Amino acid sequence: MIYHLGLLGFPLSHSISPSIHLAALRSTGLVGDYKLYPLQKGSSFEYLLTRMRKGEIHGLNVTIPHKQSMLSHVDLLSHTVRMTGAVNTLLMREGQLVGDNTDVAGFMTDLHEKIGGTVSRRKALVLGAGGAARAVVIGLLSTGWHVVVSARQSFQARQLVEQLKPWSREGYLQSVYLDPIDLNAEIDQCDLLVNATSAGMASQLLIDPLPLAIDLPNDLVLYDLIYNPQETLLMQRFRKEGKLAYNGLGMLIEQAARSFELWTGLPVSREELWKAVGNLR
């Protein structure tokens, strides 16, 4: 069998997903390809779903701007998708098109590998209120973290908190304004800061999502979901103060591996996938 896999989204010109999935194919002894399908918001992707139903495409990853719009185009949604409201993986199962999401597990697996049991308070400040932030918050809540959400648009942070209250224990999820007075009061009690915004990406290199007036606690760890560039302005800020800071490449590797395992049913060597992106580590 030849596996035909791919990625739907826009823009995709700098995606490293093909390198990761081709490495997964090689490491499992499978034959196949992984193609990019760059479709802008509003473009029809029905032809790709038709090809999946016909067995011409065996698996698709989905990224912005289609992760939410895909919800109404599949036959079944996984429990994780129903929580996150976003699809990042498409597969066929018993003749039905299934939407799944590997972002939550991808983030939590890599976070555990990075910080393990080194934190004590298990309180996190999450910057952002979009789809990525939603996956991060759900993952943290599911393992007992106390989560504080902050975003430039404060109403979006409040909205996210209200939407996710059913998955949180009372008092373990709240929002806070993105200003130094409120943030300093919260961050002083945090073990972890997660940047789930686009601030710091290649197109926003000089943007720091955290106000400069914020005092960083000595034991605060940063996990920045961005992996291009390898080191964001915020990561540089942490490392200059001798603090631990990680980018999101490990999350990408893990969520890609889990998607591949859903498509093929075969376990993937993470070591081989890391080799495929070795120059980005």
N, C-alpha and C positions, 0 to 999 in steps of 0.2 A: 504493500500500500504506500502511496505517496501522499504525505500530509501537506495540504495547502492551508496555510495560516496567514494571519495578517493583522494590521492595525488600522482602525478607522478614526479619523480626527483631523484637526487642522489648527495650527500648522504642524507638519511632520518632518520638515527638512533636516532637523537636527536630532531626530529620534535615534536612540541606540538600541531600540527594541529588536530590530533585525539581527544585530550581532548577538544579542542575548539568546534569542530563540533558535538561531542557526547553531549556536553552541549547544543548546539543549537537544536539538535533533542529532547532532554528531555524538554527543555523550551517551545518548540512549540507543544509538545504532539505527535510528530511523532515517528515512529519506523524505525530503520535503523542502518547502520554501516558506518564506515569511515576507509578504508584500505590504507596502504602504498604500493606503487608500485615502489621500488627502482631500477631504470634502468639507467645505466651509459650512457654517451654520446656515440652515435653510435649504441646503442641498439634499436631494433625495438619496437615501442609501438603501432603498427597498430592493434594488437589483442585487445588492450584496446578500441581503437576507434570503432572497429567492435562491441564490446560488448555494447558500448554506442548506436550505431545505432540500435542494436537489442533490446534496452531497458533493458539490464541486468545491466548496470551501469547508474545511473541517473545524475551524475555530477562528474567532476574531477577538482582539482586544479593542476596547472603545475608550477614547479619551476625549478631552474637551474639543468641540462644544456639544458632543452628542450623548454624554453619559446620562443626562436626565431625559432627553427626548426619546431615548431608546426604550424607556419604560413601557410605552404604549404599543410597542412593535413586536413584543415577544409573547410567547404562549404561557410561560411560567417564570416567576420571579423567586429567587432564593430568599431565605429569611434575612440574610445580610443586606440584600438589595432593598427589601421592604423597610429595613431600618435606615439605611443610608440614603435611599431615594436616588441611587445612581448605579448604572451598569458599567462594568469595565471589562467583562468577559462574556462572550457568547458561545454557546455550544449546543449541539443537538443531542437530545436524550429521548429515546423511545419515540422518535418521530416528532418531537416537540422542540421548538426553539426556546432555550433557557437563557435567562439573563442572570448572571452571577456577579459578585464583587469580591475581589481578592485584596483590595486596598487595606481593609481593616486588619486582616491577618498578616498582611505583608508588613505593615507598620509595627504592629505589636511584636511580631517575631524578631524584627531587626532591633527594635528598642530594647527588648529583653536581652538580646545578645550584646548590645552596646553597654547597657547600664546594669543589667542583672538585678541583684538584690542590694545594690550599693546605696539606694535611696532609702530614707527613713520616713519622711512625712507623707510621701506619695501624693503630693499635691502638684498640679501642673497648670501653667498659664498657657493657653492656646491663642495664638494670634491669627485672626481670620475667621470668616463665617461662611465660607463657600463649601463646595463638595469635599475638598481635601480636609478642611477643618472638621467637617461632620464625621468623616471616617475616623479621624484621630480621636475625637471626643467619644465616639461610640466605643472604640477600642479601649480607651482609658477607663471609661465608666464600667465596662464589662469586667474589668479586673480590679475594681474597688478604688480607683483613684478619685480624689476630689479635684474637680476641673473648673477652672475659671476661664471664660471666653471673653476676648476683647477684639474689637475691629474698628476700623476708621468710621464705618457707618454703624453707630452704636445700636440702631434699631435692628440691624441684621444679626448682631450678636444676641440681642434679647430674643429675637424671633427663633434663632437656633436653639437657645436654651429652652424655650417654651415647647418647641417641637420634640426635643429629646428628653423632656421630663419623664415620659413613661418608661424610659430605659435607665433612669437614674434613681438612686436612693435619695430620700428627702435631705436637702441641704448639701448634696454632693455635686451640684451643678449650678453655676451662677454666671452672670455676665458682669463686666466692669467697664467703665469708660476708658478710652485709650488716652489718658492724660497722666502726667507724672504723679500727681497727688494720689489718685485712686490706685494706679498701678504699683507705686512704691509700697503702699500698704499691703497689697496682695502678694507681690513677687517676693517679698522678704520671707514669706512662709512657704515658698515653692521649692521643690527639688528640680523641677523640669520646666523648660520653656520650649514650646514647639512653634516654629514659624510655618504656618500653613497658608501664607499669602504668597503672591507672586513677586513681592518686593525682594529684589536681590537677584532675580533671574537675569539671563544674558541681556534682555531688553531693558532691564531696570537695575543695572549694575550698581548705580550710586545711591540707591534707595535703601535706607535702613528702616525696617518696619517697627522698631522699638525706639521710642523717643530717647534722645541722648541724655536727657535729665534723669533717666531711670538709674538707680543704684543697683548694680548686680551683686546679689549675695555671693559669698565666697564659694559655696558648694552648689551653686546653680549650674545645671547641665543644659546645653542647647542641642536640640535636634531640629535641623532645618530641612524641610522636605525638598528643597531645591538641590539639584546635583549638577546643574550647568548654569554657572561655573561651579567648580569643585569647592571653592571657598567664597562664600558671600561676604558682604560688608559686615553683616551681623556676626558671622563666624569669626572674622578677623578681630572684631571687637572683643569677643569672648577670649580668644586665644592670646591676645595681647595682655590680658589680665590673668593669664595662666589657668583659664577655665576650660573644661572639656566642651568640645563642639563637634557635632557630626552632621554630615550632609545626608540627603535622602537616597543615595545610590543603593544602599543596602535594602531599603524598602522596595525600590524598583526591581532589584534582583529577586527578592522574595515573592513579590506579587506576580512577577512574570513566571517564576517557577511554578507557582500554584496554578496559574492559568494553564500552563503547559501540561501539568499533571491532570487537570480536569479534562483536557482535550484527548490525551493519549492514554491515561490510566497508568503511566509509568513514573516512578520517582526520578527526580533530576538532581544531579550533583551540583550543589551550589558552588563548590570549588571551581568547577569547569566554567560556570557562568561568570564568576569573578575574573577568571583568566581572560575571558572574552572582552572585558572592559578594563583590563589591567591599567591602561594608560590614564584612566579617569579616577583611579583610587586616590 
